[in-house]
Amino acid sequence: MSHVVTIEAEARDLAAIAAACRRLGLPEPVRGTAKLFEGEATGLLVRLPGWLYPAVVEPATGKIRYDNFGGSWGDPAQLGRFLQAYALEKAAIEARKEGVRRRRAGPGRRLGQADRPGRGWRMKSIEITVDKDGRITVETKGFAGGSCREASRFVEEALGARTSERMTAEFYQGQDASQDLRQPG
């Protein structure tokens, strides 16, 4: 792998929000204002199973406001499922825009791999994993040097805010590593 990026999901795309609701069998989100314990929130109202109040998605900021009283008014796992579904749908939308082939792997949590054919002999892929709480990891494989960053930028920017990045040994392949050593004299 070339690099690994962790992303905090931001629900900004209206089509992906609606598709996530459909994927989970939820009612279509509707624009509105919901009364929460700490005031009101306006945005797309998403009705999560077993939740007393809707989650309010603010597409302009990507933030989701909700009041589940520490789980007493709704299971937090339902919000995680929604974020997983959103990330799946948003990544699929962005992959189509970029002309990237997509393969799904595993039930629900892992988006799969996207290949960009015709760029050398190595299999190049971008693997996107979404955990049960909606945290996203983007991992590139088969890229040498900084090309991995360029290859995954489209999906990283689409999914949310980068919280960490780690370069792997593959990232440094093909780069000259030289050092000028001089003895003080």
Backbone bond lengths (Angstrom), bond angles and torsions (degrees), N, CA, C in turn:
res aa  C-N    CA-C-N  psi(-1)  N-CA   C-N-CA  omega(-1)  CA-C   N-CA-C  phi
1 M - - - 1.446 - - 1.509 109.31 -
2 S 1.306 117.26 152.83 1.459 122.66 -176.33 1.517 112.37 -96.39
3 H 1.319 116.35 -46.84 1.459 119.40 175.13 1.521 109.80 -156.41
4 V 1.337 114.12 158.25 1.460 121.50 -179.07 1.523 107.11 -127.36
5 V 1.326 116.67 127.53 1.460 122.60 -178.58 1.526 108.50 -121.92
6 T 1.323 116.34 136.78 1.455 121.92 174.02 1.529 107.92 -105.90
7 I 1.328 115.18 136.73 1.471 120.96 -174.34 1.522 109.92 -129.84
8 E 1.331 115.66 138.15 1.462 120.64 171.21 1.528 106.57 -91.61
9 A 1.326 115.86 120.51 1.468 120.45 -175.33 1.523 111.74 -60.79
10 E 1.334 114.58 138.90 1.461 122.26 172.88 1.522 106.99 -127.24
11 A 1.316 116.62 117.75 1.466 122.08 -176.66 1.525 109.68 -85.89
12 R 1.343 116.94 88.83 1.461 122.50 -176.49 1.532 113.74 -108.65
13 D 1.316 117.70 -21.78 1.454 121.67 -171.62 1.529 110.64 -93.41
14 L 1.343 116.08 116.20 1.471 120.82 -176.90 1.519 112.51 -60.72
15 A 1.335 116.83 -41.29 1.473 120.11 -179.49 1.527 110.77 -65.62
16 A 1.327 117.46 -39.38 1.469 120.58 -179.90 1.528 111.05 -70.70
17 I 1.331 116.89 -34.43 1.470 120.37 177.11 1.529 109.35 -64.13
18 A 1.322 116.60 -47.19 1.468 121.01 179.46 1.530 110.66 -63.86
19 A 1.339 117.32 -41.71 1.466 120.95 179.70 1.525 110.74 -65.23
20 A 1.328 117.49 -36.22 1.467 120.64 177.75 1.524 110.36 -63.90
21 C 1.335 116.35 -41.05 1.467 119.80 177.52 1.526 110.53 -62.82
22 R 1.330 116.86 -43.61 1.474 120.19 178.42 1.528 110.64 -62.68
23 R 1.321 116.84 -43.92 1.468 121.73 -179.62 1.526 111.07 -56.76
24 L 1.342 115.95 -37.71 1.462 121.05 -177.29 1.525 113.32 -91.96
25 G 1.339 116.44 0.08 1.463 119.61 -179.29 1.522 112.91 71.98
26 L 1.338 116.61 27.23 1.460 121.25 178.97 1.523 109.54 -91.71
27 P 1.330 117.18 159.44 1.469 119.22 173.82 1.529 109.68 -61.48
28 E 1.332 116.24 151.43 1.466 120.45 176.50 1.528 108.82 -56.69
29 P 1.322 117.74 140.12 1.469 118.97 176.47 1.524 109.96 -68.30
30 V 1.320 116.22 145.56 1.455 121.12 178.86 1.527 109.30 -125.82
31 R 1.331 115.44 146.22 1.467 119.32 175.64 1.521 108.17 -71.12
32 G 1.323 114.74 138.24 1.450 118.21 178.54 1.512 111.47 177.38
33 T 1.318 114.43 -173.61 1.462 122.15 178.64 1.519 107.63 -121.90
34 A 1.311 115.89 132.41 1.467 121.02 178.75 1.521 109.03 -115.34
35 K 1.293 116.01 141.18 1.454 121.42 175.91 1.527 107.15 -87.06
36 L 1.305 114.93 122.45 1.457 121.30 177.83 1.525 107.98 -113.38
37 F 1.310 117.24 169.36 1.461 120.85 -179.06 1.527 111.25 -56.11
38 E 1.323 115.87 -41.44 1.462 120.99 -178.07 1.536 111.81 -99.94
39 G 1.304 117.79 44.10 1.456 121.23 177.20 1.509 112.67 109.64
40 E 1.327 115.11 -153.75 1.448 121.74 -178.77 1.513 110.31 -116.60
41 A 1.333 114.59 155.80 1.462 120.54 175.65 1.519 107.73 -136.15
42 T 1.335 115.57 137.66 1.457 121.54 -179.38 1.517 109.04 -116.49
43 G 1.325 115.80 137.68 1.454 121.65 179.68 1.512 109.45 164.35
44 L 1.330 115.73 -148.51 1.467 121.03 175.65 1.520 108.32 -87.94
45 L 1.327 116.42 122.17 1.463 121.08 -179.57 1.520 109.13 -87.89
46 V 1.323 115.79 121.21 1.463 122.45 179.97 1.522 107.44 -113.40
47 R 1.317 115.44 120.57 1.466 122.04 -179.72 1.523 108.95 -89.69
48 L 1.331 116.23 107.05 1.463 121.05 179.03 1.523 109.89 -90.34
49 P 1.332 118.11 145.94 1.466 121.14 -177.54 1.531 112.03 -58.05
50 G 1.319 115.38 128.45 1.458 121.18 175.87 1.521 114.99 78.44
51 W 1.309 118.07 2.40 1.467 120.65 -179.97 1.520 109.95 -89.23
52 L 1.326 116.19 135.79 1.447 122.07 179.15 1.528 111.19 -69.09
53 Y 1.333 116.68 -39.20 1.466 122.53 -179.45 1.524 109.44 -120.00
54 P 1.328 117.23 153.23 1.472 118.55 179.15 1.527 111.50 -74.08
55 A 1.313 115.50 156.17 1.459 121.15 167.77 1.521 105.62 -82.66
56 V 1.323 117.16 140.60 1.461 121.39 -177.18 1.523 108.19 -112.30
57 V 1.322 115.96 112.88 1.464 121.94 179.64 1.520 107.67 -91.33
58 E 1.331 115.95 126.17 1.458 122.18 178.04 1.526 107.60 -105.43
59 P 1.342 117.93 91.54 1.466 120.63 -175.03 1.528 114.61 -57.40
60 A 1.321 118.38 -28.75 1.471 120.29 -179.63 1.523 111.26 -64.27
61 T 1.323 116.92 -34.41 1.473 121.04 -178.54 1.527 112.38 -106.54
62 G 1.336 116.46 -20.10 1.455 120.58 -176.28 1.520 113.12 83.85
63 K 1.311 117.37 -2.23 1.466 121.98 -176.89 1.526 110.83 -83.67
64 I 1.324 114.64 154.42 1.461 121.42 176.75 1.523 107.17 -120.76
65 R 1.317 115.24 122.10 1.468 120.55 177.89 1.519 107.67 -104.76
66 Y 1.320 115.00 141.16 1.463 119.91 -178.54 1.514 109.81 -159.19
67 D 1.314 115.06 165.39 1.456 121.90 176.81 1.519 106.93 -138.49
68 N 1.310 116.68 103.09 1.469 119.35 178.61 1.530 110.72 -119.21
69 F 1.319 117.69 12.20 1.466 124.43 175.14 1.524 110.90 49.75
70 G 1.328 114.82 53.75 1.460 120.84 177.20 1.518 113.77 61.66
71 G 1.316 116.65 29.30 1.458 120.74 179.54 1.517 113.87 98.18
72 S 1.322 117.60 -11.29 1.467 120.63 -179.45 1.523 112.17 -71.61
73 W 1.344 117.09 -28.25 1.457 121.00 -178.29 1.519 111.97 -106.55
74 G 1.318 116.95 10.05 1.457 120.89 179.14 1.520 111.19 166.03
75 D 1.307 116.43 139.24 1.467 122.71 -178.99 1.530 110.12 -72.12
76 P 1.343 118.43 119.72 1.466 121.08 179.68 1.534 113.16 -57.96
77 A 1.322 117.75 -23.80 1.469 120.75 178.71 1.525 111.13 -61.85
78 Q 1.324 117.43 -28.31 1.470 120.40 178.63 1.532 110.96 -67.19
79 L 1.329 116.64 -36.17 1.463 120.04 176.13 1.532 109.43 -67.34
80 G 1.323 116.89 -40.00 1.459 120.76 176.34 1.516 111.76 -60.70
81 R 1.321 117.67 -42.09 1.463 121.71 177.76 1.535 110.54 -61.83
82 F 1.338 116.05 -41.07 1.457 119.15 178.29 1.535 110.64 -63.01
83 L 1.334 117.16 -44.62 1.472 120.35 179.59 1.526 111.23 -63.69
84 Q 1.341 117.32 -37.59 1.469 120.60 175.27 1.526 110.34 -60.10
85 A 1.322 115.22 -49.38 1.462 119.93 -178.05 1.528 110.54 -63.60
86 Y 1.331 117.05 -39.53 1.469 120.08 177.94 1.529 109.92 -60.81
87 A 1.328 117.21 -48.02 1.468 120.74 -178.55 1.525 111.07 -61.82
88 L 1.325 117.44 -40.95 1.466 121.08 176.79 1.518 110.93 -58.70
89 E 1.321 116.16 -49.29 1.458 120.86 -176.76 1.525 111.71 -68.09
90 K 1.324 117.55 -41.46 1.454 120.59 -179.02 1.528 110.89 -66.77
91 A 1.328 117.17 -41.85 1.471 120.42 178.20 1.525 110.47 -63.05
92 A 1.336 117.29 -38.73 1.467 120.75 179.02 1.534 110.50 -65.28
93 I 1.321 117.09 -42.24 1.462 121.24 178.19 1.526 110.32 -60.90
94 E 1.328 116.82 -46.34 1.469 120.78 -178.16 1.524 111.34 -68.22
95 A 1.330 117.29 -37.19 1.470 120.22 178.37 1.521 110.53 -62.62
96 R 1.337 116.92 -42.16 1.466 120.19 177.87 1.525 111.06 -61.95
97 K 1.334 116.92 -42.30 1.463 120.95 179.20 1.524 111.45 -60.31
98 E 1.324 116.71 -37.44 1.467 122.09 -177.14 1.527 112.58 -86.16
99 G 1.331 117.45 -5.92 1.454 120.45 -178.71 1.517 112.46 71.74
100 V 1.306 116.56 31.92 1.457 122.62 -178.03 1.519 109.23 -97.88
101 R 1.343 115.68 131.02 1.468 119.90 175.97 1.513 108.59 -71.04
102 R 1.321 114.77 145.37 1.447 121.05 -175.65 1.520 110.33 -124.63
103 R 1.323 115.69 138.93 1.463 120.94 172.50 1.515 107.88 -129.26
104 R 1.304 116.31 131.37 1.464 120.27 176.78 1.506 108.82 -92.19
105 A 1.323 115.15 144.85 1.451 120.62 178.07 1.516 108.55 -139.67
106 G 1.296 116.26 135.83 1.452 120.36 175.68 1.521 112.45 75.90
107 P 1.318 116.25 159.40 1.456 120.87 -177.65 1.526 111.93 -81.47
108 G 1.318 115.98 108.75 1.449 121.36 167.79 1.510 119.22 76.34
109 R 1.287 119.09 -47.72 1.454 119.79 -168.72 1.509 114.49 -80.46
110 R 1.310 117.61 -29.22 1.446 120.19 -173.80 1.509 109.53 -111.71
111 L 1.296 115.26 126.06 1.455 118.77 -177.70 1.507 111.88 -69.09
112 G 1.305 117.06 -34.70 1.454 120.03 -179.33 1.503 111.82 116.93
113 Q 1.305 116.38 -154.32 1.451 121.48 -175.26 1.515 109.62 -125.95
114 A 1.304 114.49 145.36 1.460 120.32 176.35 1.518 108.13 -121.73
115 D 1.300 117.09 127.49 1.459 121.59 -178.58 1.523 109.58 -106.85
116 R 1.292 115.28 145.99 1.459 121.05 171.72 1.521 105.84 -114.66
117 P 1.334 118.12 97.12 1.450 121.01 -175.08 1.526 112.94 -68.29
118 G 1.333 115.06 157.67 1.455 120.73 172.49 1.512 114.93 80.77
119 R 1.302 117.99 20.59 1.464 119.17 -179.78 1.520 109.79 -121.04
120 G 1.298 117.08 55.15 1.459 119.99 179.44 1.507 111.17 104.21
121 W 1.284 115.43 175.01 1.455 120.31 -174.36 1.512 113.50 -83.36
122 R 1.317 118.44 -21.41 1.455 119.99 -177.39 1.520 110.80 -79.04
123 M 1.305 115.74 144.79 1.457 121.27 175.13 1.521 107.53 -70.42
124 K 1.300 116.76 118.55 1.454 121.69 179.57 1.513 108.14 -106.82
125 S 1.310 116.12 131.75 1.452 118.88 -178.98 1.520 110.96 -144.29
126 I 1.311 113.68 156.76 1.458 122.35 174.19 1.522 105.19 -122.26
127 E 1.316 116.62 117.23 1.457 120.94 -178.74 1.520 108.80 -107.06
128 I 1.315 115.93 129.50 1.460 121.98 -177.87 1.519 107.77 -119.20
129 T 1.331 115.73 122.98 1.461 121.34 -179.84 1.523 108.23 -119.62
130 V 1.326 116.04 134.94 1.457 121.19 178.14 1.523 107.27 -119.93
131 D 1.345 117.09 121.07 1.461 119.03 -179.25 1.529 110.68 -80.68
132 K 1.317 116.46 178.15 1.462 121.30 -173.90 1.534 113.40 -65.29
133 D 1.332 116.84 -17.40 1.461 120.65 178.09 1.517 112.65 -98.73
134 G 1.337 116.82 4.00 1.455 120.71 178.36 1.518 114.63 88.83
135 R 1.338 118.54 5.05 1.468 120.22 175.23 1.519 108.93 -73.43
136 I 1.310 116.01 139.01 1.454 122.00 -172.04 1.521 110.43 -114.14
137 T 1.333 115.75 136.99 1.463 121.77 172.95 1.516 107.62 -121.98
138 V 1.330 116.38 129.29 1.456 122.91 176.91 1.521 106.51 -113.00
139 E 1.324 116.26 124.74 1.463 121.95 -177.02 1.524 109.07 -128.38
140 T 1.317 115.98 126.11 1.469 119.69 177.59 1.517 108.87 -99.72
141 K 1.317 115.46 146.14 1.466 121.35 179.61 1.524 108.93 -136.64
142 G 1.340 115.38 143.09 1.452 120.38 174.89 1.516 114.90 86.81
143 F 1.302 118.05 1.92 1.462 122.12 179.19 1.520 108.71 -99.98
144 A 1.321 117.15 141.34 1.459 121.33 174.81 1.521 107.99 -108.24
145 G 1.302 115.63 139.71 1.454 119.72 177.86 1.517 112.36 70.53
146 G 1.314 115.50 -159.72 1.456 122.00 -175.03 1.512 115.73 -73.47
147 S 1.333 117.83 -2.23 1.471 119.67 -179.80 1.532 111.32 -61.93
148 C 1.323 117.38 -22.68 1.465 120.32 178.84 1.529 110.88 -64.18
149 R 1.323 115.91 -38.33 1.465 119.93 -179.98 1.525 111.24 -64.02
150 E 1.307 115.72 -43.91 1.461 120.35 179.48 1.524 110.62 -65.21
151 A 1.329 116.39 -40.19 1.470 120.90 -177.08 1.523 112.26 -65.14
152 S 1.321 117.84 -35.69 1.467 120.30 -175.45 1.527 113.33 -99.35
153 R 1.313 117.59 -4.90 1.472 120.80 -176.09 1.526 111.92 -55.31
154 F 1.345 117.54 -42.88 1.468 120.41 -175.94 1.521 112.46 -58.11
155 V 1.317 116.59 -40.27 1.463 118.89 -177.70 1.525 111.03 -82.34
156 E 1.315 117.81 -35.55 1.462 120.60 177.86 1.521 110.70 -60.03
157 E 1.324 116.47 -48.60 1.463 120.67 -179.12 1.522 111.60 -65.08
158 A 1.306 117.27 -33.44 1.463 120.94 -177.87 1.523 112.83 -73.20
159 L 1.329 117.18 -30.31 1.465 119.80 -173.00 1.518 114.60 -86.78
160 G 1.318 118.43 -26.19 1.464 117.89 -179.85 1.507 113.44 155.51
161 A 1.327 114.41 -153.41 1.462 121.65 -175.45 1.529 110.88 -95.05
162 R 1.320 115.63 128.32 1.466 122.29 178.43 1.528 108.93 -67.80
163 T 1.328 116.33 128.92 1.465 119.98 177.75 1.525 111.99 -107.78
164 S 1.332 118.15 -23.04 1.465 120.49 176.35 1.518 109.99 -160.16
165 E 1.329 115.30 159.89 1.460 121.69 176.36 1.520 107.88 -146.81
166 R 1.333 115.96 136.86 1.461 121.39 178.73 1.518 108.21 -132.10
167 M 1.319 116.46 126.34 1.463 121.80 176.93 1.529 108.61 -87.33
168 T 1.307 115.13 145.95 1.458 120.17 178.54 1.529 109.15 -109.60
169 A 1.310 116.24 175.48 1.467 121.08 -179.29 1.523 110.89 -59.15
170 E 1.328 116.98 -36.57 1.463 120.99 179.84 1.531 111.50 -60.14
171 F 1.322 116.33 -30.64 1.462 120.96 178.78 1.536 110.56 -60.44
172 Y 1.323 115.89 -36.29 1.462 120.40 -174.55 1.529 113.29 -89.79
173 Q 1.318 118.72 -2.52 1.459 121.12 178.47 1.515 110.35 -64.40
174 G 1.310 115.63 139.51 1.452 120.63 175.56 1.517 113.75 81.53
175 Q 1.315 117.50 -0.19 1.449 119.89 177.71 1.520 108.65 -97.04
176 D 1.299 116.45 139.16 1.452 120.74 178.03 1.529 109.26 -72.75
177 A 1.292 114.31 131.77 1.456 119.39 176.55 1.524 106.98 -118.95
178 S 1.309 116.70 102.16 1.446 119.92 179.22 1.511 109.36 -129.21
179 Q 1.304 114.13 154.50 1.443 119.84 -179.02 1.505 108.13 -139.71
180 D 1.306 117.30 134.10 1.449 122.25 179.55 1.512 107.42 -93.26
181 L 1.325 115.91 109.71 1.459 120.90 -179.87 1.529 109.04 -103.52
182 R 1.286 117.13 125.24 1.450 121.93 176.30 1.507 108.91 -132.10
183 Q 1.269 114.31 142.49 1.449 119.62 178.18 1.515 108.51 -93.74
184 P 1.326 116.40 128.30 1.465 117.57 -179.72 1.519 110.34 -59.51
185 G 1.272 116.11 140.10 1.437 115.19 -173.51 1.417 113.54 -142.77
